[in-house]
Amino acid sequence: MQIYKILRAQEWATLRDLGTSPGAPIDEEDGFVHFSTADQVQGTLERHFADEDDLVLVAMDADALGDSLKWEEAREGDKFPHLYRALSLADVKWNRPITKGEDGHVLPDGVE
């Protein structure tokens, strides 16, 4: 199963250039990296990134993240994947820019 991390362009650049990243400031503050499933990612965009541009969607394989990935209850009782370690470039299956249309953000192809 693929899970998704929304990164600002600078956060993606850090991961790409250094090979590792603690994630976004909220991830560092909360002590884990926030991910979304395919069904959750659009809601995450609307709730937390509505006014932002230059976003990148990063896909990772949930099973490959091992025991560091925990499924925990968050908003409205949904379980979200939380990674209790730094992001690693080696974990990234693919990355694609998130565009913005008239009605908000448009997810790239490949979200499944």
Residue frames as qw, qx, qy, qz and C-alpha x, y, z in Angstrom:
[[0.000, 0.889, 0.459, 0.000, 0.00, 0.00, 0.00],
 [0.387, 0.387, -0.025, 0.837, 1.28, 3.43, -0.92],
 [0.275, -0.813, -0.390, 0.333, 1.12, 6.26, 1.59],
 [0.390, 0.686, 0.170, 0.590, 1.77, 9.90, 0.87],
 [0.415, -0.564, -0.212, 0.682, 3.64, 12.83, 2.36],
 [0.281, 0.893, 0.222, 0.274, 2.97, 16.38, 1.24],
 [0.597, -0.374, -0.025, 0.709, 6.13, 18.46, 1.32],
 [0.169, 0.942, -0.013, -0.290, 6.77, 22.08, 0.54],
 [0.722, 0.643, -0.193, 0.169, 9.35, 22.53, -2.23],
 [0.035, 0.752, -0.562, 0.343, 12.08, 23.46, 0.26],
 [0.715, -0.344, 0.542, -0.275, 11.31, 20.43, 2.44],
 [0.936, 0.323, 0.139, 0.012, 11.54, 18.19, -0.63],
 [0.466, 0.769, -0.360, 0.248, 14.83, 19.85, -1.60],
 [0.342, -0.647, 0.609, -0.305, 16.25, 19.08, 1.85],
 [0.872, -0.070, 0.462, -0.146, 15.25, 15.42, 1.60],
 [0.822, 0.563, 0.012, 0.085, 16.53, 15.14, -1.96],
 [0.328, 0.804, -0.400, 0.293, 19.84, 16.89, -1.27],
 [0.267, -0.590, 0.664, -0.375, 20.67, 15.41, 2.15],
 [0.471, 0.071, -0.870, -0.125, 19.05, 12.00, 1.74],
 [0.351, -0.425, -0.778, 0.303, 17.21, 12.37, 5.03],
 [0.138, -0.418, -0.027, -0.897, 14.83, 14.83, 6.64],
 [0.058, 0.165, 0.785, -0.595, 12.82, 15.17, 9.83],
 [0.101, 0.631, 0.746, 0.191, 9.89, 16.31, 7.66],
 [0.024, -0.735, -0.219, -0.641, 7.91, 19.50, 8.08],
 [0.036, -0.406, 0.479, -0.778, 8.00, 21.72, 11.18],
 [0.747, -0.284, 0.077, -0.596, 4.75, 20.11, 12.44],
 [0.911, 0.059, -0.407, 0.037, 6.39, 16.67, 12.14],
 [0.426, 0.314, -0.554, 0.642, 9.32, 17.80, 14.28],
 [0.342, -0.370, 0.299, -0.810, 6.94, 19.35, 16.79],
 [0.861, -0.170, -0.019, -0.478, 4.74, 16.23, 17.03],
 [0.444, -0.492, 0.748, -0.037, 7.65, 13.77, 17.11],
 [0.601, 0.165, 0.763, 0.168, 6.58, 11.79, 14.04],
 [0.047, 0.173, -0.514, -0.839, 6.14, 12.29, 10.29],
 [0.567, 0.388, 0.442, -0.576, 2.51, 12.70, 9.21],
 [0.034, -0.053, 0.820, 0.569, 1.40, 10.66, 6.19],
 [0.631, 0.254, 0.210, -0.702, -1.95, 10.19, 4.45],
 [0.539, 0.172, 0.808, 0.164, -3.52, 7.32, 2.55],
 [0.116, 0.211, 0.605, 0.759, -4.87, 7.80, -0.96],
 [0.206, -0.696, -0.652, -0.220, -8.33, 8.41, 0.52],
 [0.415, -0.759, -0.299, 0.403, -7.00, 10.98, 3.02],
 [0.517, -0.092, 0.163, 0.835, -4.51, 13.02, 1.00],
 [0.055, 0.578, 0.400, 0.709, -7.01, 15.39, -0.66],
 [0.472, -0.810, -0.332, -0.105, -8.49, 16.25, 2.74],
 [0.661, -0.448, -0.038, 0.601, -5.02, 16.85, 4.12],
 [0.359, 0.245, 0.288, 0.853, -4.31, 19.24, 1.26],
 [0.174, -0.707, -0.403, -0.554, -7.54, 21.14, 1.83],
 [0.605, -0.745, -0.276, 0.056, -7.15, 21.31, 5.60],
 [0.645, -0.593, 0.086, 0.474, -3.45, 22.09, 5.97],
 [0.452, -0.170, 0.427, 0.765, -2.18, 23.42, 2.62],
 [0.356, 0.755, 0.551, -0.029, -5.12, 25.29, 1.05],
 [0.134, 0.978, -0.014, -0.158, -3.23, 28.56, 0.58],
 [0.451, -0.597, 0.545, 0.378, 0.14, 27.06, -0.34],
 [0.730, 0.633, -0.203, -0.159, 1.84, 26.61, -3.69],
 [0.344, 0.629, -0.687, 0.121, 4.99, 24.71, -4.68],
 [0.729, -0.319, 0.512, -0.324, 3.97, 21.46, -3.05],
 [0.384, 0.373, -0.822, -0.197, 5.36, 18.02, -3.80],
 [0.896, -0.198, 0.124, -0.377, 3.63, 14.70, -3.23],
 [0.117, 0.497, -0.858, 0.049, 5.95, 11.91, -2.14],
 [0.910, -0.097, -0.172, -0.365, 4.84, 8.27, -2.26],
 [0.042, -0.472, 0.855, -0.210, 6.25, 5.52, -0.07],
 [0.672, -0.114, -0.699, -0.216, 5.41, 1.86, 0.44],
 [0.589, -0.618, 0.186, -0.487, 3.87, 1.48, 3.90],
 [0.982, -0.181, -0.040, 0.028, 5.08, -2.11, 4.34],
 [0.715, 0.395, -0.238, 0.525, 8.68, -1.16, 3.52],
 [0.084, -0.727, 0.269, -0.626, 8.74, 1.34, 6.42],
 [0.520, 0.013, -0.793, 0.317, 8.55, -1.51, 8.93],
 [0.446, -0.550, -0.643, 0.292, 7.85, -1.13, 12.62],
 [0.213, -0.168, -0.130, 0.954, 8.59, 2.61, 12.55],
 [0.297, -0.215, -0.390, -0.845, 5.20, 3.17, 10.90],
 [0.063, 0.280, 0.824, -0.489, 2.23, 3.28, 13.27],
 [0.185, -0.476, -0.582, -0.633, -1.45, 3.65, 12.36],
 [0.153, -0.277, -0.604, 0.732, -2.99, 6.06, 14.85],
 [0.047, 0.774, 0.630, 0.050, -6.37, 7.66, 15.27],
 [0.211, -0.075, 0.019, 0.975, -6.49, 11.32, 14.29],
 [0.324, 0.117, 0.011, -0.939, -9.21, 13.58, 12.90],
 [0.728, 0.057, -0.117, -0.673, -12.75, 12.26, 12.88],
 [0.839, -0.209, 0.461, -0.199, -11.61, 8.86, 14.13],
 [0.815, 0.537, -0.218, -0.003, -9.66, 8.01, 10.96],
 [0.788, -0.429, 0.269, 0.352, -6.40, 6.14, 11.40],
 [0.406, 0.880, -0.245, -0.021, -3.45, 7.90, 9.78],
 [0.899, 0.074, -0.157, 0.402, 0.03, 6.51, 9.15],
 [0.207, -0.947, 0.235, -0.072, 2.69, 8.13, 11.35],
 [0.819, 0.322, -0.327, 0.344, 6.40, 7.45, 10.86],
 [0.578, -0.810, 0.088, 0.047, 8.49, 7.48, 14.03],
 [0.672, -0.261, 0.303, 0.623, 11.83, 8.15, 12.38],
 [0.060, 0.610, -0.251, -0.749, 13.25, 10.58, 9.86],
 [0.776, 0.583, 0.100, -0.220, 12.27, 10.42, 6.21],
 [0.509, -0.376, 0.614, 0.472, 14.82, 8.74, 3.98],
 [0.415, 0.547, -0.374, -0.623, 15.23, 9.37, 0.28],
 [0.064, 0.195, -0.963, -0.174, 15.77, 5.62, -0.11],
 [0.282, 0.330, 0.825, -0.362, 12.14, 5.07, 0.96],
 [0.391, 0.538, 0.022, -0.747, 10.69, 7.29, -1.78],
 [0.623, 0.305, 0.699, 0.172, 8.93, 5.38, -4.58],
 [0.333, 0.513, 0.399, 0.683, 8.16, 8.54, -6.55],
 [0.098, -0.561, -0.301, 0.765, 7.62, 12.26, -6.18],
 [0.233, 0.525, 0.563, 0.594, 5.45, 14.60, -8.26],
 [0.014, -0.040, 0.155, -0.987, 4.43, 18.24, -8.07],
 [0.089, 0.612, 0.750, -0.234, 0.95, 19.08, -6.84],
 [0.107, 0.280, 0.330, 0.895, -0.70, 21.62, -9.13],
 [0.142, 0.431, 0.533, -0.714, -3.45, 24.07, -8.34],
 [0.081, 0.409, 0.698, 0.582, -6.58, 24.43, -10.43],
 [0.252, -0.472, -0.170, -0.828, -9.63, 26.65, -10.19],
 [0.748, -0.502, -0.230, -0.367, -11.12, 24.48, -7.45],
 [0.622, -0.683, 0.377, -0.070, -7.93, 23.94, -5.44],
 [0.206, -0.547, 0.789, 0.190, -5.09, 21.46, -5.50],
 [0.876, 0.304, -0.210, -0.310, -5.01, 18.71, -8.10],
 [0.720, -0.411, 0.554, 0.077, -3.36, 15.46, -7.12],
 [0.215, 0.539, -0.693, -0.428, -0.92, 14.00, -9.63],
 [0.875, 0.126, -0.364, -0.293, -1.53, 10.72, -11.42],
 [0.530, 0.271, -0.752, 0.283, -0.42, 7.65, -9.52],
 [0.320, -0.253, 0.576, -0.708, -2.31, 8.21, -6.26],
 [0.687, -0.088, -0.621, -0.367, -3.86, 4.82, -5.54]]
